[in-house]
Amino acid sequence: MRIETSRTVETDPVEDHAFNDSAASMTPDWYDVDQPLRSAVAHLASCSSKFNWVGVYVLNGSTLELGPYIGAPTEHTRIEVGVGVCGTAVARNEDMNVPDVTATDNYLACSLETKSELVVLIRSQDRRIVGQIDIDSHEHAAFGPEEERLVRDVAEALGERWLEEPAADRG
Ligand code: SME
C-alpha cells in the first residue's frame, strides 16, 4: 500500500510538468493574449531594422481594415480586396513579396521612402483568410526566405488563435 501511494505522488508532478512544458512551447514568447495583434506588430518591428512599417489589416467582408501598426501614419486604412498589393494578396489567395514597388502597377503608396513590401496572409484554423501582416521597407528586396519564414510564423500563431471578434477588440 505504501509503495502504491509513493508511485502516485511521484508520477503526477512529472505528468503535469510535461503538459505545462508542451503548452508553453505552443505559445510564442511575444504573444499577449489580451493584445495579440499589437504584440505581433511590436515583435516584428523589433526583429529587423529593415522593417520600417509593420501593420496588421483585418479582413471584414471585402474590405481590409487597418489594425495596429508601427511606422508612419497611412491614408490606406481601408483597402478593398483586389486593390493595391494588400488587396491583391487576398484576391489571389497568396502572400505577396514585392522586391520593387515602383515596378508594380497595383501599388498604393504608403510612404515615398518605401522600396519593397511583404504581405503575408493570416488564416484561421479553418484556413479562411481573416487578415494579413503588411511590412514595408526602405530597402529594395528587403524580404528573403528568412524574413518570409519569420513573418509566416507570426501569421500562423495569430491565425491559430483567431477568434470571431471585431477588429477593435483584438488589440
Ligand atoms: N502598399 C499597400 C498599402 C498599405 S501601406 O503600405 C501601409 C498596398 O499597395 O496595398
Backbone and ligand atoms as CSV (ligand in chain L), in Angstrom:
chain,resi,resn,atom,element,x,y,z
A,1,MET,N,N,0.843,-1.214,0.000
A,1,MET,CA,C,0.000,0.000,0.000
A,1,MET,C,C,0.876,1.263,0.000
A,2,ARG,N,N,1.966,1.232,0.781
A,2,ARG,CA,C,2.848,2.394,0.845
A,2,ARG,C,C,3.535,2.658,-0.518
A,3,ILE,N,N,3.889,1.558,-1.172
A,3,ILE,CA,C,4.550,1.702,-2.477
A,3,ILE,C,C,3.596,2.332,-3.513
A,4,GLU,N,N,2.357,1.881,-3.521
A,4,GLU,CA,C,1.363,2.437,-4.450
A,4,GLU,C,C,1.215,3.952,-4.253
A,5,THR,N,N,1.124,4.376,-3.002
A,5,THR,CA,C,0.957,5.796,-2.699
A,5,THR,C,C,2.154,6.587,-3.213
A,6,SER,N,N,3.325,6.019,-2.957
A,6,SER,CA,C,4.545,6.695,-3.355
A,6,SER,C,C,4.606,6.871,-4.877
A,7,ARG,N,N,4.223,5.823,-5.593
A,7,ARG,CA,C,4.270,5.909,-7.064
A,7,ARG,C,C,3.321,6.989,-7.580
A,8,THR,N,N,2.153,7.071,-6.958
A,8,THR,CA,C,1.172,8.062,-7.398
A,8,THR,C,C,1.708,9.477,-7.198
A,9,VAL,N,N,2.286,9.701,-6.053
A,9,VAL,CA,C,2.792,11.036,-5.732
A,9,VAL,C,C,3.932,11.430,-6.681
A,10,GLU,N,N,4.767,10.462,-7.008
A,10,GLU,CA,C,5.911,10.788,-7.871
A,10,GLU,C,C,5.492,10.997,-9.334
A,11,THR,N,N,4.466,10.259,-9.752
A,11,THR,CA,C,4.092,10.300,-11.168
A,11,THR,C,C,3.339,11.583,-11.539
A,12,ASP,N,N,2.443,12.016,-10.688
A,12,ASP,CA,C,1.595,13.161,-11.046
A,12,ASP,C,C,2.379,14.431,-11.387
A,13,PRO,N,N,3.357,14.821,-10.543
A,13,PRO,CA,C,4.070,16.055,-10.886
A,13,PRO,C,C,4.828,15.945,-12.205
A,14,VAL,N,N,5.344,14.760,-12.502
A,14,VAL,CA,C,6.064,14.585,-13.765
A,14,VAL,C,C,5.115,14.795,-14.943
A,15,GLU,N,N,3.928,14.248,-14.846
A,15,GLU,CA,C,2.952,14.407,-15.939
A,15,GLU,C,C,2.528,15.876,-16.078
A,16,ASP,N,N,2.286,16.541,-14.960
A,16,ASP,CA,C,1.913,17.953,-15.006
A,16,ASP,C,C,3.011,18.782,-15.671
A,17,HIS,N,N,4.244,18.478,-15.281
A,17,HIS,CA,C,5.373,19.226,-15.804
A,17,HIS,C,C,5.458,19.079,-17.328
A,18,ALA,N,N,5.282,17.818,-17.786
A,18,ALA,CA,C,5.352,17.566,-19.228
A,18,ALA,C,C,4.240,18.337,-19.947
A,19,PHE,N,N,3.060,18.356,-19.380
A,19,PHE,CA,C,1.942,19.053,-20.022
A,19,PHE,C,C,2.220,20.556,-20.086
A,20,ASN,N,N,2.704,21.120,-18.968
A,20,ASN,CA,C,2.944,22.562,-18.944
A,20,ASN,C,C,4.024,22.976,-19.937
A,21,ASP,N,N,5.073,22.163,-20.039
A,21,ASP,CA,C,6.147,22.470,-20.988
A,21,ASP,C,C,5.610,22.511,-22.400
A,22,SER,N,N,4.797,21.513,-22.733
A,22,SER,CA,C,4.310,21.434,-24.096
A,22,SER,C,C,3.340,22.580,-24.374
A,23,ALA,N,N,2.512,22.959,-23.423
A,23,ALA,CA,C,1.585,24.079,-23.626
A,23,ALA,C,C,2.360,25.380,-23.806
A,24,ALA,N,N,3.406,25.575,-23.016
A,24,ALA,CA,C,4.191,26.809,-23.105
A,24,ALA,C,C,4.885,26.911,-24.450
A,25,SER,N,N,5.397,25.781,-24.952
A,25,SER,CA,C,6.155,25.835,-26.200
A,25,SER,C,C,5.235,26.137,-27.384
A,26,MET,N,N,3.920,25.964,-27.222
A,26,MET,CA,C,2.998,26.240,-28.314
A,26,MET,C,C,2.643,27.729,-28.393
A,27,THR,N,N,2.966,28.501,-27.390
A,27,THR,CA,C,2.671,29.926,-27.412
A,27,THR,C,C,3.975,30.705,-27.518
A,28,PRO,N,N,4.168,31.457,-28.602
A,28,PRO,CA,C,5.419,32.202,-28.751
A,28,PRO,C,C,5.581,33.235,-27.635
A,29,ASP,N,N,6.815,33.554,-27.294
A,29,ASP,CA,C,7.030,34.437,-26.141
A,29,ASP,C,C,6.531,35.867,-26.387
A,30,TRP,N,N,6.348,36.258,-27.648
A,30,TRP,CA,C,5.863,37.617,-27.917
A,30,TRP,C,C,4.356,37.710,-27.763
A,31,TYR,N,N,3.663,36.572,-27.695
A,31,TYR,CA,C,2.198,36.572,-27.809
A,31,TYR,C,C,1.533,37.043,-26.522
A,32,ASP,N,N,0.744,38.100,-26.628
A,32,ASP,CA,C,-0.004,38.626,-25.488
A,32,ASP,C,C,-1.481,38.322,-25.747
A,33,VAL,N,N,-2.053,37.508,-24.912
A,33,VAL,CA,C,-3.414,37.035,-25.167
A,33,VAL,C,C,-4.425,38.186,-25.190
A,34,ASP,N,N,-4.140,39.275,-24.472
A,34,ASP,CA,C,-5.064,40.408,-24.428
A,34,ASP,C,C,-4.904,41.332,-25.639
A,35,GLN,N,N,-3.708,41.371,-26.178
A,35,GLN,CA,C,-3.439,42.275,-27.300
A,35,GLN,C,C,-2.605,41.556,-28.362
A,36,PRO,N,N,-3.172,40.511,-28.960
A,36,PRO,CA,C,-2.366,39.686,-29.859
A,36,PRO,C,C,-1.822,40.433,-31.080
A,37,LEU,N,N,-2.648,41.298,-31.677
A,37,LEU,CA,C,-2.178,41.975,-32.888
A,37,LEU,C,C,-1.108,43.011,-32.556
A,38,ARG,N,N,-1.334,43.738,-31.482
A,38,ARG,CA,C,-0.333,44.726,-31.052
A,38,ARG,C,C,0.997,44.055,-30.731
A,39,SER,N,N,0.938,42.947,-30.031
A,39,SER,CA,C,2.190,42.291,-29.640
A,39,SER,C,C,2.879,41.701,-30.865
A,40,ALA,N,N,2.100,41.221,-31.831
A,40,ALA,CA,C,2.709,40.685,-33.058
A,40,ALA,C,C,3.426,41.791,-33.826
A,41,VAL,N,N,2.772,42.940,-33.933
A,41,VAL,CA,C,3.359,44.077,-34.658
A,41,VAL,C,C,4.625,44.570,-33.940
A,42,ALA,N,N,4.546,44.691,-32.632
A,42,ALA,CA,C,5.713,45.157,-31.864
A,42,ALA,C,C,6.864,44.176,-31.997
A,43,HIS,N,N,6.542,42.892,-31.940
A,43,HIS,CA,C,7.587,41.866,-32.074
A,43,HIS,C,C,8.273,41.971,-33.437
A,44,LEU,N,N,7.479,42.022,-34.499
A,44,LEU,CA,C,8.068,42.059,-35.841
A,44,LEU,C,C,8.887,43.330,-36.058
A,45,ALA,N,N,8.362,44.456,-35.573
A,45,ALA,CA,C,9.086,45.726,-35.770
A,45,ALA,C,C,10.449,45.687,-35.077
A,46,SER,N,N,10.545,44.882,-34.024
A,46,SER,CA,C,11.815,44.802,-33.283
A,46,SER,C,C,12.780,43.788,-33.905
A,47,CYS,N,N,12.290,43.017,-34.874
A,47,CYS,CA,C,13.106,41.923,-35.426
A,47,CYS,C,C,14.135,42.387,-36.454
A,48,SER,N,N,13.855,43.474,-37.168
A,48,SER,CA,C,14.778,43.893,-38.221
A,48,SER,C,C,14.693,45.399,-38.441
A,49,SER,N,N,15.840,46.038,-38.601
A,49,SER,CA,C,15.850,47.474,-38.894
A,49,SER,C,C,15.352,47.738,-40.311
A,50,LYS,N,N,15.223,46.673,-41.114
A,50,LYS,CA,C,14.689,46.828,-42.473
A,50,LYS,C,C,13.165,46.915,-42.481
A,51,PHE,N,N,12.545,46.562,-41.357
A,51,PHE,CA,C,11.077,46.599,-41.279
A,51,PHE,C,C,10.658,48.008,-40.835
A,52,ASN,N,N,10.429,48.889,-41.802
A,52,ASN,CA,C,10.176,50.299,-41.469
A,52,ASN,C,C,8.714,50.607,-41.183
A,53,TRP,N,N,7.825,49.787,-41.682
A,53,TRP,CA,C,6.392,49.932,-41.369
A,53,TRP,C,C,5.837,48.524,-41.211
A,54,VAL,N,N,5.239,48.275,-40.065
A,54,VAL,CA,C,4.667,46.944,-39.802
A,54,VAL,C,C,3.234,47.132,-39.331
A,55,GLY,N,N,2.302,46.483,-39.993
A,55,GLY,CA,C,0.907,46.621,-39.578
A,55,GLY,C,C,0.114,45.360,-39.854
A,56,VAL,N,N,-1.060,45.297,-39.239
A,56,VAL,CA,C,-1.989,44.199,-39.486
A,56,VAL,C,C,-3.272,44.782,-40.057
A,57,TYR,N,N,-3.729,44.210,-41.149
A,57,TYR,CA,C,-5.058,44.512,-41.678
A,57,TYR,C,C,-5.966,43.326,-41.372
A,58,VAL,N,N,-7.191,43.641,-40.944
A,58,VAL,CA,C,-8.181,42.609,-40.648
A,58,VAL,C,C,-9.209,42.610,-41.783
A,59,LEU,N,N,-9.509,41.428,-42.311
A,59,LEU,CA,C,-10.477,41.337,-43.420
A,59,LEU,C,C,-11.893,41.329,-42.867
A,60,ASN,N,N,-12.654,42.351,-43.282
A,60,ASN,CA,C,-14.053,42.456,-42.854
A,60,ASN,C,C,-14.904,42.474,-44.119
A,61,GLY,N,N,-15.526,41.352,-44.463
A,61,GLY,CA,C,-16.239,41.250,-45.735
A,61,GLY,C,C,-15.249,41.345,-46.875
A,62,SER,N,N,-15.409,42.371,-47.733
A,62,SER,CA,C,-14.473,42.535,-48.854
A,62,SER,C,C,-13.540,43.720,-48.617
A,63,THR,N,N,-13.412,44.117,-47.352
A,63,THR,CA,C,-12.563,45.270,-47.030
A,63,THR,C,C,-11.501,44.891,-45.997
A,64,LEU,N,N,-10.282,45.317,-46.284
A,64,LEU,CA,C,-9.204,45.170,-45.298
A,64,LEU,C,C,-9.197,46.423,-44.427
A,65,GLU,N,N,-9.266,46.229,-43.127
A,65,GLU,CA,C,-9.295,47.368,-42.204
A,65,GLU,C,C,-8.012,47.375,-41.376
A,66,LEU,N,N,-7.379,48.531,-41.344
A,66,LEU,CA,C,-6.099,48.625,-40.646
A,66,LEU,C,C,-6.290,48.493,-39.133
A,67,GLY,N,N,-5.529,47.613,-38.563
A,67,GLY,CA,C,-5.484,47.447,-37.113
A,67,GLY,C,C,-4.222,48.106,-36.575
A,68,PRO,N,N,-3.585,47.487,-35.586
A,68,PRO,CA,C,-2.372,48.087,-35.027
A,68,PRO,C,C,-1.250,48.172,-36.076
A,69,TYR,N,N,-0.455,49.234,-35.985
A,69,TYR,CA,C,0.704,49.348,-36.870
A,69,TYR,C,C,1.785,50.155,-36.175
A,70,ILE,N,N,3.005,49.994,-36.657
A,70,ILE,CA,C,4.134,50.806,-36.189
A,70,ILE,C,C,4.789,51.390,-37.429
A,71,GLY,N,N,4.952,52.709,-37.459
A,71,GLY,CA,C,5.531,53.374,-38.621
A,71,GLY,C,C,4.735,54.628,-38.928
A,72,ALA,N,N,5.011,55.206,-40.079
A,72,ALA,CA,C,4.346,56.454,-40.449
A,72,ALA,C,C,2.846,56.226,-40.629
A,73,PRO,N,N,2.027,57.204,-40.229
A,73,PRO,CA,C,0.583,57.077,-40.471
A,73,PRO,C,C,0.308,56.919,-41.963
A,74,THR,N,N,-0.709,56.140,-42.292
A,74,THR,CA,C,-1.054,55.922,-43.703
A,74,THR,C,C,-2.502,56.316,-43.947
A,75,GLU,N,N,-2.759,56.797,-45.164
A,75,GLU,CA,C,-4.157,57.107,-45.515
A,75,GLU,C,C,-4.915,55.826,-45.890
A,76,HIS,N,N,-4.166,54.739,-46.093
A,76,HIS,CA,C,-4.804,53.496,-46.547
A,76,HIS,C,C,-5.264,52.661,-45.353
A,77,THR,N,N,-6.280,53.167,-44.690
A,77,THR,CA,C,-6.793,52.461,-43.509
A,77,THR,C,C,-7.866,51.442,-43.891
A,78,ARG,N,N,-8.419,51.598,-45.068
A,78,ARG,CA,C,-9.404,50.626,-45.586
A,78,ARG,C,C,-9.049,50.345,-47.038
A,79,ILE,N,N,-8.845,49.094,-47.366
A,79,ILE,CA,C,-8.445,48.707,-48.719
A,79,ILE,C,C,-9.376,47.598,-49.207
A,80,GLU,N,N,-9.956,47.798,-50.385
A,80,GLU,CA,C,-10.844,46.773,-50.938
A,80,GLU,C,C,-10.040,45.595,-51.496
A,81,VAL,N,N,-10.623,44.415,-51.397
A,81,VAL,CA,C,-9.997,43.222,-51.975
A,81,VAL,C,C,-9.769,43.465,-53.472
A,82,GLY,N,N,-8.566,43.178,-53.939
A,82,GLY,CA,C,-8.217,43.382,-55.347
A,82,GLY,C,C,-7.476,44.685,-55.586
A,83,VAL,N,N,-7.475,45.568,-54.591
A,83,VAL,CA,C,-6.817,46.874,-54.754
A,83,VAL,C,C,-5.476,46.868,-54.021
A,84,GLY,N,N,-4.442,47.426,-54.693
A,84,GLY,CA,C,-3.125,47.520,-54.066
A,84,GLY,C,C,-2.504,46.145,-53.868
A,85,VAL,N,N,-1.310,46.162,-53.303
A,85,VAL,CA,C,-0.615,44.898,-53.035
A,85,VAL,C,C,-1.403,44.107,-51.980
A,86,CYS,N,N,-1.911,44.839,-50.992
A,86,CYS,CA,C,-2.643,44.189,-49.890
A,86,CYS,C,C,-3.893,43.488,-50.395
A,87,GLY,N,N,-4.695,44.219,-51.166
A,87,GLY,CA,C,-5.947,43.641,-51.669
A,87,GLY,C,C,-5.708,42.554,-52.703
A,88,THR,N,N,-4.615,42.674,-53.450
A,88,THR,CA,C,-4.288,41.654,-54.447
A,88,THR,C,C,-3.924,40.333,-53.773
A,89,ALA,N,N,-3.225,40.417,-52.646
A,89,ALA,CA,C,-2.857,39.188,-51.924
A,89,ALA,C,C,-4.114,38.402,-51.553
A,90,VAL,N,N,-5.147,39.108,-51.102
A,90,VAL,CA,C,-6.400,38.431,-50.718
A,90,VAL,C,C,-7.089,37.877,-51.966
A,91,ALA,N,N,-7.166,38.710,-53.019
A,91,ALA,CA,C,-7.842,38.274,-54.251
A,91,ALA,C,C,-7.175,37.043,-54.849
A,92,ARG,N,N,-5.836,37.001,-54.769
A,92,ARG,CA,C,-5.110,35.853,-55.337
A,92,ARG,C,C,-4.978,34.700,-54.351
A,93,ASN,N,N,-5.345,34.975,-53.111
A,93,ASN,CA,C,-5.229,33.946,-52.074
A,93,ASN,C,C,-3.771,33.499,-51.904
A,94,GLU,N,N,-2.850,34.492,-51.979
A,94,GLU,CA,C,-1.433,34.139,-51.792
A,94,GLU,C,C,-0.654,35.322,-51.219
A,95,ASP,N,N,0.428,34.998,-50.531
A,95,ASP,CA,C,1.301,36.035,-49.992
A,95,ASP,C,C,1.962,36.791,-51.145
A,96,MET,N,N,2.327,38.048,-50.884
A,96,MET,CA,C,2.968,38.850,-51.924
A,96,MET,C,C,4.312,39.360,-51.397
A,97,ASN,N,N,5.366,39.086,-52.144
A,97,ASN,CA,C,6.689,39.625,-51.817
A,97,ASN,C,C,7.109,40.479,-53.001
A,98,VAL,N,N,7.079,41.802,-52.816
A,98,VAL,CA,C,7.335,42.733,-53.923
A,98,VAL,C,C,8.701,43.390,-53.705
A,99,PRO,N,N,9.715,42.971,-54.456
A,99,PRO,CA,C,11.068,43.499,-54.233
A,99,PRO,C,C,11.222,44.962,-54.641
A,100,ASP,N,N,10.380,45.401,-55.611
A,100,ASP,CA,C,10.488,46.778,-56.095
A,100,ASP,C,C,9.069,47.311,-56.329
A,101,VAL,N,N,8.590,48.104,-55.389
A,101,VAL,CA,C,7.193,48.556,-55.502
A,101,VAL,C,C,6.986,49.502,-56.692
A,102,THR,N,N,8.063,50.151,-57.147
A,102,THR,CA,C,7.913,51.081,-58.274
A,102,THR,C,C,7.621,50.335,-59.568
A,103,ALA,N,N,7.911,49.037,-59.580
A,103,ALA,CA,C,7.661,48.239,-60.782
A,103,ALA,C,C,6.273,47.594,-60.744
A,104,THR,N,N,5.477,47.947,-59.742
A,104,THR,CA,C,4.151,47.337,-59.588
A,104,THR,C,C,3.069,48.363,-59.894
A,105,ASP,N,N,2.184,48.028,-60.838
A,105,ASP,CA,C,1.091,48.939,-61.201
A,105,ASP,C,C,0.127,49.107,-60.029
A,106,ASN,N,N,-0.252,47.977,-59.466
A,106,ASN,CA,C,-1.311,47.961,-58.462
A,106,ASN,C,C,-0.721,48.164,-57.065
A,107,TYR,N,N,-0.112,49.328,-56.861
A,107,TYR,CA,C,0.537,49.600,-55.576
A,107,TYR,C,C,-0.013,50.888,-54.990
A,108,LEU,N,N,-0.382,50.840,-53.729
A,108,LEU,CA,C,-0.857,52.038,-53.027
A,108,LEU,C,C,0.295,52.549,-52.168
A,109,ALA,N,N,0.785,53.729,-52.479
A,109,ALA,CA,C,1.949,54.252,-51.759
A,109,ALA,C,C,1.571,54.663,-50.345
A,110,CYS,N,N,2.308,54.118,-49.412
A,110,CYS,CA,C,2.125,54.467,-48.005
A,110,CYS,C,C,3.117,55.575,-47.673
A,111,SER,N,N,4.340,55.383,-48.155
A,111,SER,CA,C,5.398,56.383,-47.954
A,111,SER,C,C,6.263,56.395,-49.208
A,112,LEU,N,N,6.747,57.562,-49.583
A,112,LEU,CA,C,7.592,57.649,-50.772
A,112,LEU,C,C,8.914,56.922,-50.555
A,113,GLU,N,N,9.256,56.702,-49.305
A,113,GLU,CA,C,10.516,56.013,-48.990
A,113,GLU,C,C,10.446,54.504,-49.190
A,114,THR,N,N,9.224,53.969,-49.269
A,114,THR,CA,C,9.081,52.516,-49.363
A,114,THR,C,C,9.613,51.998,-50.696
A,115,LYS,N,N,10.452,50.972,-50.607
A,115,LYS,CA,C,11.022,50.357,-51.825
A,115,LYS,C,C,10.500,48.941,-52.041
A,116,SER,N,N,10.286,48.207,-50.949
A,116,SER,CA,C,9.800,46.834,-51.095
A,116,SER,C,C,8.750,46.552,-50.029
A,117,GLU,N,N,7.950,45.526,-50.294
A,117,GLU,CA,C,6.805,45.252,-49.419
A,117,GLU,C,C,6.552,43.749,-49.344
A,118,LEU,N,N,6.176,43.299,-48.148
A,118,LEU,CA,C,5.814,41.891,-47.943
A,118,LEU,C,C,4.432,41.824,-47.305
A,119,VAL,N,N,3.551,41.059,-47.920
A,119,VAL,CA,C,2.219,40.829,-47.346
A,119,VAL,C,C,2.058,39.324,-47.110
A,120,VAL,N,N,1.785,38.966,-45.867
A,120,VAL,CA,C,1.566,37.556,-45.515
A,120,VAL,C,C,0.152,37.405,-44.970
A,121,LEU,N,N,-0.587,36.514,-45.566
A,121,LEU,CA,C,-1.980,36.310,-45.168
A,121,LEU,C,C,-2.074,35.599,-43.820
A,122,ILE,N,N,-3.076,35.982,-43.049
A,122,ILE,CA,C,-3.380,35.298,-41.790
A,122,ILE,C,C,-4.613,34.442,-42.047
A,123,ARG,N,N,-4.496,33.160,-41.756
A,123,ARG,CA,C,-5.618,32.234,-41.982
A,123,ARG,C,C,-6.067,31.635,-40.661
A,124,SER,N,N,-7.385,31.579,-40.500
A,124,SER,CA,C,-7.922,30.976,-39.276
A,124,SER,C,C,-7.723,29.465,-39.340
A,125,GLN,N,N,-8.118,28.788,-38.285
A,125,GLN,CA,C,-7.905,27.333,-38.241
A,125,GLN,C,C,-8.599,26.611,-39.378
A,126,ASP,N,N,-9.732,27.170,-39.856
A,126,ASP,CA,C,-10.418,26.518,-40.980
A,126,ASP,C,C,-9.910,27.050,-42.326
A,127,ARG,N,N,-8.748,27.715,-42.304
A,127,ARG,CA,C,-7.993,28.143,-43.498
A,127,ARG,C,C,-8.632,29.327,-44.229
A,128,ARG,N,N,-9.619,29.980,-43.613
A,128,ARG,CA,C,-10.158,31.190,-44.240
A,128,ARG,C,C,-9.193,32.340,-44.037
A,129,ILE,N,N,-9.117,33.257,-45.004
A,129,ILE,CA,C,-8.288,34.448,-44.830
A,129,ILE,C,C,-9.014,35.391,-43.877
A,130,VAL,N,N,-8.360,35.737,-42.773
A,130,VAL,CA,C,-9.002,36.628,-41.794
A,130,VAL,C,C,-8.269,37.972,-41.696
A,131,GLY,N,N,-7.097,38.047,-42.287
A,131,GLY,CA,C,-6.338,39.292,-42.245
A,131,GLY,C,C,-4.980,39.110,-42.880
A,132,GLN,N,N,-4.112,40.048,-42.615
A,132,GLN,CA,C,-2.762,39.948,-43.188
A,132,GLN,C,C,-1.786,40.811,-42.396
A,133,ILE,N,N,-0.527,40.415,-42.471
A,133,ILE,CA,C,0.558,41.238,-41.939
A,133,ILE,C,C,1.194,41.936,-43.135
A,134,ASP,N,N,1.341,43.242,-43.038
A,134,ASP,CA,C,1.927,44.032,-44.127
A,134,ASP,C,C,3.196,44.697,-43.599
A,135,ILE,N,N,4.294,44.512,-44.311
A,135,ILE,CA,C,5.559,45.141,-43.898
A,135,ILE,C,C,6.166,45.881,-45.084
A,136,ASP,N,N,6.533,47.137,-44.859
A,136,ASP,CA,C,7.217,47.948,-45.878
A,136,ASP,C,C,8.659,48.152,-45.459
A,137,SER,N,N,9.531,48.239,-46.462
A,137,SER,CA,C,10.944,48.513,-46.174
A,137,SER,C,C,11.454,49.643,-47.052
A,138,HIS,N,N,12.383,50.402,-46.522
A,138,HIS,CA,C,13.037,51.449,-47.313
A,138,HIS,C,C,14.129,50.874,-48.199
A,139,GLU,N,N,14.383,49.571,-48.056
A,139,GLU,CA,C,15.405,48.897,-48.879
A,139,GLU,C,C,14.741,48.111,-50.006
A,140,HIS,N,N,15.405,48.090,-51.159
A,140,HIS,CA,C,14.963,47.215,-52.241
A,140,HIS,C,C,15.109,45.769,-51.806
A,141,ALA,N,N,14.187,44.934,-52.203
A,141,ALA,CA,C,14.268,43.477,-51.991
A,141,ALA,C,C,14.694,43.132,-50.564
A,142,ALA,N,N,13.999,43.718,-49.619
A,142,ALA,CA,C,14.386,43.536,-48.207
A,142,ALA,C,C,13.968,42.170,-47.657
A,143,PHE,N,N,13.071,41.492,-48.370
A,143,PHE,CA,C,12.470,40.286,-47.791
A,143,PHE,C,C,12.917,39.023,-48.518
A,144,GLY,N,N,13.786,38.281,-47.848
A,144,GLY,CA,C,14.245,36.989,-48.383
A,144,GLY,C,C,13.515,35.866,-47.668
A,145,PRO,N,N,13.966,34.632,-47.903
A,145,PRO,CA,C,13.322,33.460,-47.286
A,145,PRO,C,C,13.293,33.532,-45.765
A,146,GLU,N,N,14.344,34.095,-45.161
A,146,GLU,CA,C,14.389,34.170,-43.698
A,146,GLU,C,C,13.299,35.100,-43.169
A,147,GLU,N,N,13.148,36.259,-43.826
A,147,GLU,CA,C,12.120,37.214,-43.406
A,147,GLU,C,C,10.715,36.636,-43.648
A,148,GLU,N,N,10.562,35.975,-44.788
A,148,GLU,CA,C,9.251,35.367,-45.075
A,148,GLU,C,C,8.887,34.345,-43.996
A,149,ARG,N,N,9.873,33.523,-43.625
A,149,ARG,CA,C,9.635,32.477,-42.607
A,149,ARG,C,C,9.202,33.111,-41.284
A,150,LEU,N,N,9.940,34.158,-40.895
A,150,LEU,CA,C,9.654,34.857,-39.637
A,150,LEU,C,C,8.217,35.382,-39.621
A,151,VAL,N,N,7.833,36.065,-40.687
A,151,VAL,CA,C,6.509,36.696,-40.728
A,151,VAL,C,C,5.419,35.634,-40.839
A,152,ARG,N,N,5.704,34.572,-41.583
A,152,ARG,CA,C,4.704,33.484,-41.697
A,152,ARG,C,C,4.494,32.795,-40.353
A,153,ASP,N,N,5.560,32.641,-39.589
A,153,ASP,CA,C,5.408,32.026,-38.256
A,153,ASP,C,C,4.495,32.873,-37.376
A,154,VAL,N,N,4.674,34.192,-37.452
A,154,VAL,CA,C,3.832,35.086,-36.643
A,154,VAL,C,C,2.380,35.031,-37.146
A,155,ALA,N,N,2.209,35.045,-38.464
A,155,ALA,CA,C,0.849,34.978,-39.035
A,155,ALA,C,C,0.165,33.675,-38.629
A,156,GLU,N,N,0.933,32.603,-38.617
A,156,GLU,CA,C,0.366,31.299,-38.242
A,156,GLU,C,C,-0.070,31.295,-36.776
A,157,ALA,N,N,0.772,31.867,-35.925
A,157,ALA,CA,C,0.442,31.903,-34.493
A,157,ALA,C,C,-0.826,32.731,-34.271
A,158,LEU,N,N,-0.962,33.828,-35.000
A,158,LEU,CA,C,-2.180,34.640,-34.869
A,158,LEU,C,C,-3.398,33.876,-35.386
A,159,GLY,N,N,-3.239,33.237,-36.538
A,159,GLY,CA,C,-4.356,32.522,-37.149
A,159,GLY,C,C,-4.853,31.365,-36.297
A,160,GLU,N,N,-3.917,30.665,-35.667
A,160,GLU,CA,C,-4.306,29.519,-34.827
A,160,GLU,C,C,-5.185,29.945,-33.660
A,161,ARG,N,N,-4.991,31.185,-33.222
A,161,ARG,CA,C,-5.708,31.656,-32.035
A,161,ARG,C,C,-6.802,32.663,-32.384
A,162,TRP,N,N,-7.087,32.809,-33.687
A,162,TRP,CA,C,-8.033,33.842,-34.141
A,162,TRP,C,C,-9.448,33.515,-33.672
A,163,LEU,N,N,-10.106,34.497,-33.095
A,163,LEU,CA,C,-11.488,34.320,-32.666
A,163,LEU,C,C,-12.357,35.282,-33.461
A,164,GLU,N,N,-13.613,34.955,-33.607
A,164,GLU,CA,C,-14.524,35.806,-34.376
A,164,GLU,C,C,-14.963,36.994,-33.542
A,165,GLU,N,N,-14.078,37.952,-33.374
A,165,GLU,CA,C,-14.388,39.156,-32.624
A,165,GLU,C,C,-14.149,40.360,-33.516
A,166,PRO,N,N,-14.771,41.489,-33.238
A,166,PRO,CA,C,-14.490,42.692,-34.024
A,166,PRO,C,C,-13.016,43.076,-33.918
A,167,ALA,N,N,-12.503,43.672,-34.987
A,167,ALA,CA,C,-11.087,44.040,-35.029
A,167,ALA,C,C,-10.714,44.927,-33.850
A,168,ALA,N,N,-11.644,45.805,-33.436
A,168,ALA,CA,C,-11.329,46.761,-32.391
A,168,ALA,C,C,-11.007,46.061,-31.068
A,169,ASP,N,N,-11.524,44.846,-30.889
A,169,ASP,CA,C,-11.296,44.141,-29.633
A,169,ASP,C,C,-9.978,43.384,-29.615
A,170,ARG,N,N,-9.308,43.361,-30.745
A,170,ARG,CA,C,-8.161,42.476,-30.838
A,170,ARG,C,C,-6.866,43.063,-30.296
A,171,GLY,N,N,-6.793,44.383,-30.195
A,171,GLY,CA,C,-5.580,44.984,-29.658
A,171,GLY,C,C,-4.479,45.048,-30.659
L,1,SME,N1,N,1.240,49.490,-50.038
L,1,SME,C1,C,-0.012,48.868,-49.686
L,1,SME,C2,C,-0.895,49.825,-48.914
L,1,SME,C3,C,-0.688,49.801,-47.474
L,1,SME,S1,S,0.621,50.742,-46.980
L,1,SME,O1,O,1.812,50.106,-47.488
L,1,SME,C4,C,0.689,50.782,-45.358
L,1,SME,C5,C,-0.713,48.369,-50.918
L,1,SME,O2,O,-0.252,48.602,-52.040
L,1,SME,O3,O,-1.745,47.720,-50.797
